[in-house]
Amino acid sequence: MNEEIENILHREGLSLADKTKRSVAFFIDELLLSFLLLVALWDSFMQVHSTEEVIMLTNTVVMEYMALKIIYQTFFVMQYGASIGKIIMKIRVLEIRNLQNPNVLVSLNRAIFRVISEMFFYLGFIWGIMDPANQTWHDKTAKTLVVNV
């Protein structure tokens, strides 16, 4: 782990969120957003009658779903330092430089790179599993840490 990060964590009495808590928080957020999308598009899904129509409908809403994820992650991380999944798991996101909730630009950067990581077969998340500070690509680009509350 980076010596600077170790010093900050030790000085402030913080501990990194473990991979299990982060994974559960991720799945809670994904379930929540998927449910919201399903509710919003329920009428559209009820009007399709074949697999091809379902695929076409899904392809037309993929950009909206990505935008929803970016807006959700940006708002909650900026406002509360955590998404709903992270709040439930009692972990939060902090900027390394000031140990505060990320500002709007840092939160937006983190949310965009989170979606990019998902598009590339979740490689950024796999990176986080192997990283000593548990930093995913979106944590690295935004210069954030996820810590226990």
Buried (B, 14 or more C-beta within 10 A) or exposed (E): EEEEBEEBBEEEEBEBBEEEBBBBBBEBBEEBBEEEBEEEBEEEBEEBEEEEEEEEBEEEBEEEBBEBBBEBBBBBBBEBBBBBBBBBBEBBBBBBEEBEBBEEEBBBBBBBBBBBBBEEEBBBBBBBEEBEBBBBBBBBBBBBBBBEE
